[in-house]
Amino acid sequence: MTSHGQFCSIARALDVLGQRWTLLVVRELLMGSRRFGEIRRGLPRISRTMLSARLHELVDTGIASRSEDAGGPFYELTPAGRELEGTLRELGVWGQRWLSRELPAAELDTDALIADMRRRVDRDALPRSPLVARIETWVDPRRREERFLLLRRSEVSLCTASAGFPVELQVRAPLRTLTAWWRGDVSLSQARASGLVLDGRREWVRAFPRWFERYLLAGVPPAR
């Protein structure tokens, strides 16, 4: 860990938290991830080596703790780590207000988007019977990606196939469009005008927006 060499507590905090990925690992722990794989699901571009190093640093500095149970190792934030929630929220609000809503291609990531959608499902709003939503996205229409969300009131799972349940809802959109709707940059009607298509039973198509709480900061408007 590199030090700024200053007594200032801002500088000292940045010595601990200012390295790449560190605050995003804290974000994942705040969002409820506990296992190594769960944390990595929310950070699909981090390497296993880097994530392991960042978790060790958070434990060493007292921001997180490591324990084990029958399922293996898991991580939790300490009181010092949980106190960062307000800091991260304010940082996110600033970014949502002041940074451009036009995302560069390098910041569009299907896995990161679907991981956030999975954890922001309002399970009480789901139908009583399990169903699968197939989500198809693309940057280049000739190279499309698909993911499957198994939606159940007991649990929401990310699958590589339909997991034996019928695909009741199809969501197809350019990745930029689906991301913009998720982030609150455009309305659902604007997203549809930009290529978002919902197919399936009429009641599921109508209910789809209510199943998801969308991105945590979607309600923060841009600065005027």
Buried (B, 14 or more C-beta within 10 A) or exposed (E): EEEEEEEEEEEBEBBBBBBEBBBBBBBBBBBEBBEBEBBBBBBEEBEEEBBEBBBEBBBEBEBBEEEEEEEEEBBEBBEEBBEBEEEBBEEBEEEBEEEEEEBEEEEBBBBBBBBBBBBBBEEEBBBEEBBBBBBBBBBEEEEBEBBBBBBBBEEBEBBEEBBEBEBBBBBBBBBBBBBBBBBBBBEEEEBBEBBBEBEBEEEBBEBBEEBBEBBBBBEBEEEE
